[in-house]
Amino acid sequence: TFGVGGNTAAPQVVATRCGGQSSYTLTGSGDGTIFWYNTASGGTPIAAGNTASISTNGLSGSLYASLNDFSATVGPSTKKFATGGGYNQCTPDVVVETRAPMLLESARLYIGNSGKITFTAYNSDGSPVSTRTLKVEATRSTPAPGVQEDDPNDQGAVYYLGLELPEAGTYNIAISYDSPNGATIYRNNAGVAGYPFGVNNVFTITGNTANPGPLSYYYYFYDLKVRALGCVSPRVAVPVENGVPIPTPLITRQGLSLQSSVAEGNQWYLDSQPIPGATGQTYTPTESGDYTVQAQWQGCVSTRSQRYTFAYQADGR
């Protein structure tokens, strides 16, 4: 659900400057994702995530935080932002990066021919996480199937997307069509500039899968409305503390286990994904892969260790 200050309690937060480092480590907890602001109300977040970092230059004045407190319009407002384009049954994916669970609410689409189109969001593992089929009506002055030139009088139409991105990460938004003679959609293919589109450290459209020259194209979503998933909490001031820097952990192998050079506050990762409950100084792998570890103590967070490639064998060798 959405709305300011509903039944969601404010997050527990702190900003820590570790020694003389040129950045603040932002940490906190609560029912959802924390968005960090330099204004007590309104404004644009400067970071997102229950662990984040900002440069000391990026923090002017006080710091504030709230849960799930983000909505924005992302990307060009109309197709006229670039110098050329046209209608077709285009197939490249739109690539987005989000630092928090996000809802792609709606977008302006320019449709050359009526029919049905389906958008599907895939996570970085290639698994579908959300899909929406739209029955679209032609907005081009003269509807026609197949490849058609730009119509400068086409105003487009706003469609509800409802695509949920359930966690932070990179997603591909794919498109498909129900008939080869059905719906077509507009994309810009000349004079495109501005990537990444969005709010840095929060949500951005980073590119697409067109080949060659993906950043020379812009696909599908104009005036895109996005919103954080979850109920919005009150916004609270963030206390700032001083902490002791943590060195980057070093992984060594001890028999069948891996050991971090940092004694406390470890979090182990397998192929860049956190391993639930793996927070000790040592970890015994149960599968092959690239292992890393990161340490956190009193609000200070180390950089991630170098990868240690572990080849697991069931017989213990």
Buried (B, 14 or more C-beta within 10 A) or exposed (E): EEEEBEEBEBBEBBBBBBEEBEBBBBBBEBEBBBBBBBBEEEEEBBBBBBBBBBEEEBBEEEBBBBBBBBBBBBBBEEBEBBEEBBBBBBEBBBBBBBBBBBBBBBBBBBBBBBBBBBBBBBBEEEEEBBBBEBEBEBBBEEBEBEEBEBBEEBEBBEBEBBBBBBEBBEBBBBBEBEEEEBBBBBBBBEEBEEBBBBBEBBBBBBBBBBEEEBBBBBBBBBBBBBBBBBBBBBBBEBEBBEBEBBEBBEBEEEEEBBBBBBEEBBBBBBEEEEBEEBBBBBBEBEEEBEBBBBBBBBBBBBEBBEBBEBEEEEEEE
